[in-house]
Amino acid sequence: MTMSAAIPTFSPPVVQALPLQRSRGYWTSAMLRFTRDPVAMGAALVVLLLIALAIFGPWLAPADPYQASMLKRLKPIGTEGLPLGSDELGRDMLSRLIVGARLSLFIGITPVICAFVVGAAIGILAGYAGGIVNTAIMRTIDVFYAFPSVLLAIALSGVLGAGVVNSLISLTIVFIPQIARVAESVTTQVRGRDYVEAARASGAGAFTIVRVHVLGNVLGPIFVYATSLIAVSMILASGLSFLGLGVKPPEPEWGLMLNTLRTAIYVQPWVAALPGAMIFITSISFNLLSDGLRSAMDNKG
């Protein structure tokens, strides 16, 4: 009787398939980093609240911001029916601050948007073209740096005259050189990258290279820098209105309200300080928002 040896059998171990983890994209990672920053998120909420006031202000205001009453002049904060007091003409300060958010934010944000479009185009053109084109454009841009932003805005507004449109034009001209310089610097760095050289060697045209390889890498830093200019624009716009070179009465605008209330600072200092407090809150919120965006978009962060 022959005995056959049992041949041992081995079953391969059961391997559980792990779910594939999709790598996050750049913008998704930047958004996650931004949402984890409590200071930036708080600033973003304040900015959204201010934008909501600017949009829905006329419906949220408890009273007519233009209705004057000499019997209610310079009422203190906490007066019945006037929770934030009244101005020098007896108008409700709360209503004027709420409605004034629309014009104040419009004058502060619009010049930055216009300067972002024009300045980014000029800077990208100068940075990618290089050579004599870069020299001609950037030396022209450097002329504007001989003047401080405040003095240049005042000079341009003085030449163009008072008014909302002229203020927008003046501030746009002030910010174009600053954004153009940043755009030129970033584009010059990207122009020398390997993927741009490879695209150029493959026969791609300049327009295609700029559209596909350059814009996606330079618009982020330019946008972050432009966001930081909104606070400066708010202060400059308010300063022009304070000097009588911006918005004209009786429009509710925070800088103009500061101008008209400056004579009442010894009578009702807290009421007179309310427009300045709104300008400060808006400016610091945009600054913190810009810092949060810069940190979130930093790959090293």
C-alpha angles and dihedrals in degrees: 000000000000121000118209116213114240110245109222115232123212122204115209114248116264109248117200113223109240117219113256112250112218112220114241119247124237096259093045091052091046091052091049091051090049094051090051091059107088094193093052092046091050091051090048091053091051091049091049090050091052091048089050089052090050092051101040099025098114090054095043097049110105093212142019106283091207099049110108128198122183089201090063099046117148098350113179126249112280097034113150108266090008107071093175097031127242136280131242091287097044096257120149108263095203092056093046092050092050095046091040091062090076096057095037094052092042092055091043100047104032097065090051092051092049092045090048092057096044098035094047091051092050094045095047091049092050094044096048098040095047122172120065093348091058092046094050095047098042095045088054089049090050090061090070091055090067087076126060113243094245095051092044092051092048092047093049093046090048091053096043095040134235122309142093096270094049091048090053091050093048095050093044090055090049094054100040095078093048094051092041091056092052091046092050093050094049093044092051090056094047093046091068096050120118096244091055091050090048092051091049091049091051090061100257115157125245093251092052093047092050093046097045106029108020108039095054091054101042105037093070097060091040091051092050091051091047089053090058089055093061091077090050090047091052091053094045092047091049090048092053091050090047089055093047094252098107133041116010125225139297092030113108107242123149097233092047090047089055089052095050093044097049091095090054096054092103093047102042107006095168093053091046090052095055097087090048090051090053091050090049094049092048094047096047091046093055090046092052090045090053092049090050092050091049092052093045094050093048108104090206092057 
